[in-house]
Amino acid sequence: MARTVANDPLQKMQYRVSIPGLPEGIGFTKVSGLKREVGSVEYKECGYKAIHKLPGNEKVDDVTLERGMYASPELEEAYKKCLNNPDFRTTITISLYNKQNEVQRTWRLAEAWFKSWEGSDLDSMSEDVAIEKLVITFEHFID
């Protein structure tokens, strides 16, 4: 029996990031840090040698977006909005597509804000593209 494309694993190269307030077509070369983890609550009970471990609340990691640095300072300006407005929160959507350009997986980051912006290192001996990074922190995934 032949394998179909529907049974192939998704490739990590075709995705989109949607951030309210930034242009819809803004692209990123890399997204990292999509992680969910159940916290662990430990307690010691008298009479037992072992420490009890119970499931706690879900924890999420910060997500880092990377892209080539353009003349327009859109990412740095987005970070500054958070710096100047402590109430700034938004929902960010990351979608992974298949080869037919159909959404296959979606992650929605709730209560998200921009934790840090990082500019590229500069090197007069290099021909590499300048890369900037935006780190997003958020409270939970919307399922």
Backbone as CSV, one residue per row, in Angstrom:
resi,resn,N_x,N_y,N_z,CA_x,CA_y,CA_z,C_x,C_y,C_z
1,MET,0.837,-1.169,0.000,0.000,0.000,0.000,0.893,1.248,0.000
2,ALA,0.544,2.206,-0.823,1.333,3.436,-0.949,0.988,4.419,0.170
3,ARG,1.979,5.124,0.587,1.786,6.155,1.605,1.242,7.414,0.939
4,THR,0.335,8.117,1.592,-0.211,9.344,1.029,0.444,10.559,1.682
5,VAL,0.334,11.693,1.015,0.889,12.936,1.537,0.235,13.275,2.882
6,ALA,-1.030,12.917,3.050,-1.742,13.206,4.307,-1.085,12.518,5.494
7,ASN,-0.338,11.446,5.257,0.324,10.715,6.332,1.761,11.172,6.570
8,ASP,2.213,12.151,5.798,3.564,12.679,5.991,3.585,13.625,7.190
9,PRO,4.695,13.663,7.915,4.792,14.651,8.994,4.863,16.062,8.416
10,LEU,4.437,17.023,9.196,4.480,18.426,8.762,5.920,18.909,8.751
11,GLN,6.207,19.811,7.823,7.531,20.412,7.764,7.498,21.743,8.504
12,LYS,8.614,22.093,9.130,8.630,23.274,9.995,8.890,24.587,9.278
13,MET,8.940,24.556,7.947,9.324,25.757,7.209,8.155,26.636,6.790
14,GLN,6.924,26.160,6.894,5.794,26.917,6.375,4.851,27.290,7.522
15,TYR,4.986,28.513,8.008,4.195,28.978,9.147,3.958,30.474,9.022
16,ARG,3.016,30.953,9.802,2.733,32.390,9.857,2.522,32.795,11.307
17,VAL,2.944,34.013,11.607,2.758,34.592,12.931,1.904,35.832,12.752
18,SER,0.823,35.908,13.500,-0.070,37.061,13.426,-0.042,37.793,14.767
19,ILE,0.402,39.057,14.716,0.512,39.885,15.911,-0.303,41.157,15.682
20,PRO,-1.366,41.355,16.458,-2.146,42.580,16.289,-1.258,43.826,16.421
21,GLY,-1.446,44.760,15.509,-0.658,45.989,15.528,0.552,45.951,14.612
22,LEU,0.935,44.761,14.150,2.029,44.645,13.184,1.437,44.245,11.839
23,PRO,2.093,44.573,10.732,1.552,44.233,9.415,1.229,42.741,9.298
24,GLU,0.122,42.432,8.630,-0.341,41.039,8.496,0.702,40.146,7.832
25,GLY,1.434,40.658,6.866,2.391,39.844,6.132,3.784,39.801,6.730
26,ILE,3.962,40.310,7.947,5.292,40.332,8.539,5.801,38.895,8.684
27,GLY,7.021,38.669,8.248,7.569,37.315,8.269,8.676,37.165,9.291
28,PHE,8.866,35.945,9.739,9.926,35.623,10.683,10.685,34.418,10.158
29,THR,11.998,34.420,10.340,12.806,33.297,9.875,12.775,32.128,10.853
30,LYS,12.453,32.423,12.116,12.475,31.358,13.114,11.534,31.685,14.259
31,VAL,10.835,30.654,14.734,10.004,30.728,15.933,10.486,29.615,16.842
32,SER,10.828,29.936,18.083,11.283,28.889,19.006,10.659,29.096,20.385
33,GLY,10.525,28.011,21.118,10.039,28.073,22.489,8.601,27.643,22.685
34,LEU,7.964,27.080,21.659,6.596,26.589,21.843,6.657,25.364,22.754
35,LYS,6.305,25.560,24.020,6.433,24.468,24.982,5.335,24.568,26.032
36,ARG,4.751,23.417,26.348,3.759,23.297,27.419,4.268,22.250,28.396
37,GLU,4.060,22.516,29.671,4.559,21.589,30.689,3.644,21.641,31.915
38,VAL,3.328,20.479,32.461,2.557,20.424,33.695,3.517,20.630,34.861
39,GLY,3.199,21.589,35.707,4.012,21.828,36.888,3.890,20.664,37.858
40,SER,4.811,20.595,38.784,4.832,19.518,39.761,4.821,20.119,41.163
41,VAL,3.901,19.636,41.981,3.814,20.081,43.366,4.336,18.947,44.236
42,GLU,5.316,19.251,45.063,5.921,18.228,45.923,5.606,18.522,47.386
43,TYR,5.349,17.450,48.129,5.226,17.629,49.573,5.647,16.348,50.273
44,LYS,6.165,16.518,51.455,6.634,15.390,52.264,5.618,15.168,53.366
45,GLU,5.203,13.916,53.498,4.233,13.544,54.516,4.929,12.729,55.591
46,CYS,4.615,13.026,56.811,5.221,12.322,57.944,4.939,10.824,57.843
47,GLY,5.946,10.031,58.041,5.783,8.581,58.006,6.140,7.956,56.663
48,TYR,6.348,8.775,55.644,6.719,8.268,54.323,8.136,8.727,54.010
49,LYS,8.898,7.823,53.415,10.261,8.199,53.020,10.267,8.943,51.686
50,ALA,9.283,8.662,50.867,9.228,9.282,49.536,8.506,10.628,49.601
51,ILE,8.861,11.492,48.699,8.182,12.780,48.558,7.048,12.595,47.559
52,HIS,5.851,13.020,47.938,4.697,12.920,47.035,4.818,13.980,45.946
53,LYS,4.431,13.608,44.729,4.429,14.550,43.611,3.043,14.542,42.988
54,LEU,2.473,15.719,42.879,1.139,15.880,42.309,1.211,16.833,41.120
55,PRO,0.320,16.626,40.146,0.312,17.564,39.019,-0.159,18.938,39.467
56,GLY,0.517,19.954,38.965,0.169,21.335,39.295,-0.422,22.039,38.089
57,ASN,-0.229,23.325,38.023,-0.724,24.124,36.904,0.197,23.992,35.699
58,GLU,-0.368,24.260,34.545,0.436,24.239,33.325,1.368,25.452,33.297
59,LYS,2.592,25.225,32.827,3.572,26.289,32.632,3.862,26.395,31.141
60,VAL,4.184,27.603,30.696,4.570,27.811,29.301,5.889,28.560,29.264
61,ASP,6.671,28.336,28.227,7.942,29.033,28.044,7.733,30.285,27.197
62,ASP,8.691,31.185,27.268,8.688,32.340,26.379,8.903,31.870,24.950
63,VAL,8.334,32.598,24.003,8.492,32.294,22.584,9.373,33.376,21.974
64,THR,10.371,32.957,21.186,11.286,33.898,20.542,11.032,33.915,19.039
65,LEU,10.890,35.105,18.493,10.725,35.307,17.053,11.990,35.958,16.524
66,GLU,12.482,35.461,15.381,13.671,36.038,14.759,13.358,36.396,13.317
67,ARG,13.951,37.488,12.865,13.795,37.900,11.460,14.948,38.794,11.060
68,GLY,15.114,38.950,9.763,16.107,39.887,9.268,15.733,41.292,9.692
69,MET,16.734,42.102,10.009,16.485,43.471,10.456,16.290,44.369,9.236
70,TYR,15.167,45.076,9.227,14.853,46.003,8.143,15.058,47.436,8.623
71,ALA,15.009,48.387,7.699,15.152,49.798,8.064,14.003,50.232,8.973
72,SER,12.807,49.674,8.758,11.650,50.001,9.585,11.782,49.307,10.943
73,PRO,11.695,50.066,12.034,11.898,49.486,13.372,10.626,48.906,14.000
74,GLU,9.809,48.187,13.229,8.509,47.700,13.706,8.599,46.858,14.975
75,LEU,9.536,45.922,15.023,9.623,45.049,16.201,10.086,45.816,17.434
76,GLU,11.048,46.686,17.269,11.523,47.479,18.404,10.417,48.406,18.902
77,GLU,9.640,48.965,17.986,8.523,49.831,18.366,7.443,49.042,19.098
78,ALA,7.190,47.807,18.673,6.212,46.952,19.364,6.660,46.707,20.803
79,TYR,7.939,46.436,20.979,8.487,46.248,22.331,8.307,47.517,23.172
80,LYS,8.572,48.674,22.583,8.453,49.942,23.310,7.016,50.198,23.780
81,LYS,6.020,49.716,23.013,4.626,49.863,23.443,4.411,49.165,24.780
82,CYS,5.006,48.000,24.951,4.881,47.263,26.222,5.634,47.975,27.332
83,LEU,6.761,48.523,26.998,7.585,49.223,27.980,6.853,50.446,28.524
84,ASN,6.138,51.137,27.648,5.446,52.364,28.027,4.002,52.156,28.484
85,ASN,3.456,50.942,28.312,2.076,50.656,28.702,2.036,49.316,29.442
86,PRO,2.101,49.334,30.763,2.134,48.082,31.517,0.861,47.244,31.374
87,ASP,-0.218,47.840,30.856,-1.463,47.095,30.657,-1.546,46.459,29.272
88,PHE,-0.489,46.606,28.460,-0.523,46.068,27.101,-0.544,44.538,27.136
89,ARG,-1.563,43.957,26.583,-1.689,42.502,26.435,-2.373,42.242,25.106
90,THR,-2.051,41.134,24.472,-2.680,40.791,23.207,-2.693,39.275,23.045
91,THR,-3.340,38.806,22.002,-3.328,37.384,21.649,-2.555,37.243,20.352
92,ILE,-1.552,36.381,20.362,-0.707,36.150,19.185,-1.005,34.756,18.650
93,THR,-1.138,34.649,17.335,-1.473,33.374,16.707,-0.307,32.898,15.842
94,ILE,0.069,31.637,16.038,1.106,30.996,15.223,0.453,29.800,14.546
95,SER,0.522,29.755,13.223,-0.108,28.680,12.459,0.929,27.941,11.628
96,LEU,0.832,26.621,11.612,1.716,25.765,10.815,0.902,25.205,9.650
97,TYR,1.454,25.302,8.448,0.758,24.916,7.219,1.361,23.658,6.611
98,ASN,0.552,22.957,5.808,1.068,21.817,5.050,1.522,22.297,3.667
99,LYS,1.924,21.360,2.817,2.441,21.709,1.483,1.372,22.333,0.592
100,GLN,0.102,22.090,0.915,-1.002,22.641,0.124,-1.451,23.999,0.687
101,ASN,-0.666,24.561,1.601,-0.935,25.855,2.215,-2.234,25.857,3.028
102,GLU,-2.509,24.728,3.693,-3.673,24.596,4.558,-3.203,24.570,6.012
103,VAL,-3.893,25.306,6.863,-3.531,25.331,8.282,-3.733,23.946,8.881
104,GLN,-2.694,23.432,9.520,-2.762,22.112,10.150,-2.714,22.187,11.665
105,ARG,-1.943,23.119,12.203,-1.830,23.297,13.658,-1.836,24.794,13.945
106,THR,-2.458,25.173,15.044,-2.503,26.577,15.446,-2.263,26.684,16.945
107,TRP,-1.444,27.654,17.322,-1.200,27.952,18.733,-1.582,29.410,18.943
108,ARG,-2.428,29.646,19.940,-2.838,31.010,20.280,-2.289,31.328,21.663
109,LEU,-1.454,32.345,21.732,-0.789,32.741,22.965,-1.606,33.842,23.629
110,ALA,-2.184,33.538,24.784,-3.093,34.465,25.458,-2.356,35.362,26.445
111,GLU,-2.846,36.585,26.572,-2.276,37.566,27.502,-0.776,37.757,27.231
112,ALA,-0.453,37.900,25.956,0.945,38.001,25.519,1.421,39.445,25.519
113,TRP,2.693,39.606,25.816,3.346,40.905,25.712,4.810,40.679,25.367
114,PHE,5.468,41.738,24.901,6.828,41.623,24.406,7.810,41.852,25.548
115,LYS,8.513,40.818,25.909,9.426,40.852,27.061,10.748,41.514,26.723
116,SER,11.255,41.252,25.513,12.530,41.864,25.139,12.676,41.941,23.626
117,TRP,13.473,42.894,23.212,13.887,43.041,21.815,15.404,42.995,21.808
118,GLU,15.964,42.293,20.840,17.419,42.199,20.730,17.836,42.516,19.304
119,GLY,18.725,43.469,19.175,19.268,43.808,17.873,20.414,42.877,17.511
120,SER,20.825,42.957,16.292,21.894,42.096,15.785,23.262,42.564,16.265
121,ASP,24.186,41.608,16.348,25.570,42.019,16.529,26.019,42.619,15.195
122,LEU,26.943,43.536,15.254,27.429,44.209,14.046,28.896,43.863,13.866
123,ASP,29.268,43.538,12.624,30.617,43.069,12.355,31.030,43.557,10.971
124,SER,32.014,44.427,10.898,32.435,44.993,9.615,33.087,43.964,8.697
125,MET,33.433,42.800,9.224,34.071,41.758,8.412,33.067,40.719,7.907
126,SER,31.793,40.888,8.236,30.784,39.886,7.892,29.845,40.398,6.804
127,GLU,29.367,39.469,5.985,28.361,39.782,4.978,27.002,39.213,5.380
128,ASP,26.888,38.686,6.599,25.646,38.085,7.061,24.544,39.126,7.195
129,VAL,23.320,38.668,7.126,22.157,39.525,7.329,22.037,39.844,8.818
130,ALA,21.721,41.084,9.137,21.482,41.478,10.529,20.158,40.851,10.973
131,ILE,20.151,40.223,12.138,18.969,39.539,12.666,18.527,40.240,13.943
132,GLU,17.203,40.432,14.078,16.666,40.955,15.327,15.729,39.911,15.935
133,LYS,15.603,39.966,17.263,14.791,38.990,17.991,13.789,39.717,18.872
134,LEU,12.609,39.140,18.960,11.565,39.634,19.843,11.126,38.465,20.722
135,VAL,11.222,38.626,22.039,10.822,37.573,22.963,9.436,37.911,23.498
136,ILE,8.545,36.937,23.397,7.164,37.095,23.832,6.947,36.249,25.073
137,THR,6.384,36.835,26.091,5.962,36.067,27.258,4.447,36.079,27.266
138,PHE,3.836,35.030,27.765,2.378,34.926,27.768,1.948,34.033,28.916
139,GLU,0.646,34.057,29.217,0.162,33.328,30.381,-0.259,31.902,30.079
140,HIS,-0.923,31.694,28.937,-1.413,30.344,28.614,-1.775,30.244,27.146
141,PHE,-1.905,29.014,26.683,-2.390,28.754,25.332,-3.911,28.759,25.364
142,ILE,-4.537,29.280,24.309,-5.983,29.176,24.163,-6.244,27.914,23.350
143,ASP,-6.939,26.976,23.923,-7.223,25.698,23.224,-8.515,25.752,22.463
